[in-house]
Amino acid sequence: MKITIIGTGYVGLVVGAALSDMGNDVICIDNNLDKLDQLKQGIIPIYEPGLEELVKSNVVENRLKFSSDLDNAVKTSEVCFIAVGTPQDEDGSADLKYVLGVAEQIGKAMNGYKVIVDKSTVPVGTAEKVTEIIKKHTDYEFDVVVAVAVLGGSSRLIAFDRVA
């Protein structure tokens, strides 16, 4: 399966590495060019047990790539994960500007049916907002799903492996 992960932070990078290790073709998208250069060189900007080896082996196998070209990634993927930050807003709620901005970009880039997976930490009702925004920018069919984080005291990779 061809998958795009938008955001290469703790969630996006782990999900991208794990999905590529399952045999999927994954493109991780970020707008931070310095971070992308580091990732392409095998420099992992976060610590997660086992992640560095997983990223490096899947890059070598050509199943995991890094890019800033969101438009092309969406066009070539069947599934698009939104894994961008949701900083705290002034009133303490989640600031959804990055999630909704990515939803708009996805809608504009769509060239056929897509599954949009919201992997960001978002409040109830965000899927409806993402759906509304994408509909404004495309006539193509799509579905939006929410994938909640399932984490206890273990690592993200172990947790991902248990639920996958």
C-alpha positions in Angstrom: 0.0 0.0 0.0 1.2 3.6 -0.7 0.9 5.8 2.4 1.7 9.4 3.2 2.5 10.5 6.7 2.2 14.3 7.1 4.4 15.3 10.0 7.6 13.7 11.2 7.4 14.3 14.9 7.1 11.6 17.6 3.9 10.2 16.2 4.4 10.6 12.4 8.0 9.3 12.3 7.2 6.2 14.4 4.0 5.4 12.4 5.9 5.9 9.1 8.7 3.7 10.2 6.4 1.0 11.5 4.2 0.9 8.5 7.1 0.8 6.1 8.5 -2.1 8.1 5.3 -4.0 7.5 6.0 -3.7 3.7 4.2 -0.5 2.8 5.6 2.2 0.7 5.7 5.3 3.0 6.5 8.9 2.2 6.9 11.1 5.4 6.2 14.7 4.7 7.5 17.7 6.6 7.9 21.4 5.9 11.1 21.6 8.1 13.8 21.1 5.4 16.6 20.8 8.0 14.8 18.0 9.7 14.2 16.3 6.4 17.9 16.6 5.5 18.8 15.0 8.9 16.3 12.1 8.3 17.6 11.5 4.8 21.1 11.2 6.4 19.9 8.7 9.0 20.0 11.3 11.8 16.9 10.7 14.0 15.8 13.9 15.8 13.9 12.0 18.6 14.7 9.1 20.8 12.5 6.1 20.6 14.0 2.7 21.3 14.6 0.8 18.1 13.5 3.7 15.8 16.9 4.6 14.4 17.5 1.0 13.1 13.9 0.7 11.8 14.2 4.0 9.9 17.6 3.2 8.4 16.7 -0.4 7.3 13.5 0.8 5.6 15.2 3.7 3.9 17.8 1.2 2.5 14.9 -1.1 1.4 13.4 1.9 -0.4 10.1 1.6 1.5 10.6 4.8 3.6 11.2 8.2 2.0 11.2 11.8 3.2 10.0 14.8 1.3 8.5 18.3 1.5 6.3 17.7 -1.6 2.9 17.2 0.0 1.0 17.6 -3.3 2.9 14.7 -5.0 2.8 12.5 -1.9 -1.0 12.8 -1.7 -1.4 12.1 -5.4 0.6 8.9 -5.2 -0.9 7.6 -2.0 -4.0 5.7 -1.1 -3.9 6.6 2.6 -2.8 10.0 4.1 -2.1 10.3 7.8 -2.3 13.7 9.4 0.3 13.6 12.2 1.0 17.3 12.8 1.2 19.2 16.1 -1.7 20.5 18.0 -0.3 23.1 20.4 -2.4 24.5 23.2 -4.5 27.5 22.1 -4.8 30.6 24.3 -7.9 29.2 26.0 -6.2 25.9 26.8 -7.9 24.0 24.0 -6.1 22.2 21.1 -5.1 24.6 18.3 -6.2 22.8 15.2 -4.7 25.3 12.6 -2.0 22.8 11.5 -4.5 19.9 11.2 -7.0 21.9 9.3 -4.3 23.5 7.1 -3.1 20.0 6.1 -6.7 19.0 5.5 -7.0 21.9 3.0 -3.8 20.9 1.3 -4.9 17.3 1.0 -8.3 18.3 -0.5 -6.5 20.5 -3.1 -4.1 17.7 -4.1 -6.5 14.8 -4.3 -6.7 13.0 -7.6 -9.0 10.1 -6.6 -10.4 8.3 -3.6 -8.3 8.5 -0.4 -8.5 7.4 3.2 -7.5 10.3 5.5 -6.4 9.2 8.9 -6.2 11.8 11.7 -3.4 10.6 14.0 -2.9 14.0 15.6 -4.1 14.5 19.2 -7.4 16.2 18.6 -10.7 16.8 20.4 -14.0 15.0 19.5 -15.6 16.5 16.4 -12.3 17.2 14.6 -13.0 14.5 11.9 -16.1 16.4 10.9 -14.2 19.7 10.6 -11.5 17.9 8.5 -14.2 16.4 6.3 -15.8 19.8 5.7 -12.6 21.4 4.8 -11.6 18.6 2.4 -15.0 18.7 0.7 -14.5 22.4 0.0 -11.5 21.6 -2.1 -12.3 18.4 -3.9 -15.1 16.5 -5.7 -13.3 13.1 -5.1 -14.7 10.6 -2.7 -12.8 10.1 0.6 -13.2 8.8 4.1 -11.8 10.4 7.3 -11.0 8.2 10.3 -9.4 8.9 13.6 -6.6 6.7 14.9 -6.2 7.3 18.6 -2.8 6.8 20.3 -2.7 3.6 22.4 0.2 4.2 24.8 0.9 3.1 28.3 4.3 3.0 29.8 5.9 1.3 26.9 7.6 2.6 23.8 5.6 3.8 20.8 7.0 1.1 18.6 6.1 -1.6 21.0 2.6 -0.1 21.4 2.2 0.2 17.6 3.3 -3.4 17.1 0.7 -4.6 19.6 -2.2 -2.9 18.0 -1.2 -3.3 14.3 
